Amino acid sequence: MKVGFIGLGIMGTPMAGHLLDAGHTLYVHDIKPVPADLTAKGAIPCPSGQEVAAAAEVVITMVPDTPHVGAALFGETGVAAGLSAGKVVVDMSSISPIETKEYAKRINALGCDYLDAPVSGGEVGAKAASLTIMVGGPEAAFERVKPLFDRMGKNVTLVGGNGDGQTTKVANQIIVALTIEAVAEALLFASKAGADPAKVRQALMGGFASSRILEVHGERMINRNFNPGFRIELHQKDLNLALSGAKALNLSLPHTASCQQLFNACAAQGGAAWDHSGMLRALELLAGHEVGAK
């Protein structure tokens, strides 16, 4: 398949690499120079999203936030300017469900299908091609693009119509944030009480409290490895979507709001680019104790 890929960051680069490894022709664009390992595999750099869209059958965007997707799609030399009827636009970023529905209408008006397909799994999942992919859009377009999804992820689900993929991702980010907070509190409690947090985590991994976050992010907390797989500033963006959506729906999400405040505290300490497991540091500041300290 002729595929376009726009956004070659921490997540986008390995995702694009898997498509190249599968033998697809890949047209790529980013505001930064295209990574050399992609061009070495045969990726074709393009100076604009317009040229990517003109060359490709399916165009994928993987950029940080709602305004970036809007610019990539509808800027002066954006994807929309290069589309012709029958193509598919797939946004794999994590953005506003409300704006997603508007973007879909604009792409549909050009005779093209639109899928919102945000992912979960972080840098590790992107590199391992084990991402969870949550898709909103028409079933026929989903079936057409699914062979590409299967090269980038393992758990691929068509949730519903346009916007439903993004709604699912917001729900995912609520669960992830609250679980990070729970793991951080538990390890902090254990450490302050004098137990070895590494041994506590090992014991908990065999019980009902076991989770992927306890496994991966619990280890990050114990090893104090806060180099980003998924940056706090990006999780702040996702929780902003959750809280603004909750306001529009007349919902109260009190613990989501608490997690956002802890992320805000990390950002105030210069930690916007820490991995989101670094939420632990805000709790440590409140406790006057670091996990693992004697």
Secondary structure as UniProt FT lines:
FT   STRAND          2..6
FT   TURN            10..11
FT   HELIX           12..21
FT   TURN            22..23
FT   STRAND          25..29
FT   HELIX           36..40
FT   TURN            41..42
FT   STRAND          44..45
FT   HELIX           49..55
FT   STRAND          58..61
FT   HELIX           66..74
FT   TURN            76..77
FT   HELIX           79..82
FT   TURN            85..86
FT   STRAND          88..91
FT   HELIX           97..108
FT   TURN            109..111
FT   STRAND          113..116
FT   STRAND          119..120
FT   HELIX           122..128
FT   STRAND          131..136
FT   HELIX           139..152
FT   STRAND          153..160
FT   TURN            162..163
FT   HELIX           164..192
FT   TURN            193..194
FT   HELIX           197..204
FT   TURN            205..206
FT   TURN            208..209
FT   HELIX           212..223
FT   HELIX           232..248
FT   TURN            249..250
FT   HELIX           254..268
FT   TURN            269..270
FT   TURN            272..273
FT   HELIX           276..278
FT   HELIX           279..287
FT   TURN            291..292
//
